[in-house]
């Protein structure tokens, strides 16, 4: 029997729950992740250009999720260990990275962009993806995705391999990073929370990312990958916005801020400005703020305003931040249709 690898000492606090694994289709309808075929992936690093990286591999879904500074920047199909060579679930850190590597266990098989998780032979690397678990225990990735991931990680990056032994929000994660990027310990859900929290002292320095989930009606602030604040927001009757990312520029505008009328408006760059869909969604977002369809608590907005510096990233998304353990069922007679968020480009497998 394969023995589970030990985790490093500070991770011994990781809680293991005996919860049933949600089926791969158990995401709420509002998540609307793209239906990736074997070898496909999404990659949008501009959403969070800096900050610590966390990787979550979902064995039931055969997907890898990449988070940077608290928000998801990529999703990929994977192929994990086949029966008898199962990939062990657990919380790991990257021990070694090699762009060119060959297996010393399996006939010198090539393992491009290898990122070692255990000294016993478990690693992330580029390889064949038939659409089901097929490896000898490693996690195979599309070659182009493996290269991109290799370039944003470092030795010590936390990688969570999640199965039914983990909370369902880790097995089926959302847009909000489901674990602490330093320890891999599962975080709680932000959905339905009415509490306002503001603790900038948790992370005095580092890149700032603000994540506003219109479906969860929550605003979460990360600095250097650590959550330093959260607040509920009012979001009623919003049009489909998709996923929008803005970066704060230097200087201010002559007109007052929509959220804080006693302060000058800040200058924002829409990262997806090249698409008319994104530009229209950004206009709809501004109108929702003006009309009161979208309301951020004033006191919280003021604290955040004072903290933001050029380079701060704001991500607004219709996707759920952390999936619930229930499935939303819509009555077709009501004619209700949940808007699908603006999709990230899907990368095709290399020929």
PyMOL commands that set and color helices and strands:
alter all, ss='L'
color gray80, all
select helices_A, chain A and resi 9-11+45-48+143-152+168-171+200-202+276-291+298-307+332-334
alter helices_A, ss='H'
color red, helices_A
select strands_A, chain A and resi 41-43+53-58+63-68+71-79+90-93+96-98+114-116+123-126+139-141+158-162+197-198+208-213+218-223+226-235+243-256+264-270+294-296+313-317+346-347
alter strands_A, ss='S'
color yellow, strands_A
deselect
rebuild
show_as cartoon
